[in-house]
């Protein structure tokens, strides 16, 4: 995780070989990136419709407190594809909270 100016974040994305040509998923107040919550048994029609507009992630109990992937205002997420020569291994994501100018990088090597 790091914080940077919006200009430096754009430079980072532009110079990243893993993100070359990648299209991010955009988050805003209508399409948020939220921690998964236990599903309620009953929803109103409006609540159910809103629930399916969002993108959910599973926070880990092992994540440090600063690792907050929640985006409610403005942000984006880039996928880092796995290496095709490694049968899909070595993949990850870059999540950018454009409200706080914070970049979270998650890379999986297996």
Buried (B, 14 or more C-beta within 10 A) or exposed (E): BEEBEEEEBEEBBEEBEBBEEBEBBEBEEEEBBBEEEEEEEEEEEEEEEEBEEBEEBEEEEEEEEEEBBBBBEBBBBBBBEBEEEEEEEBBBBBBBBBEEBBBBBEEEEE
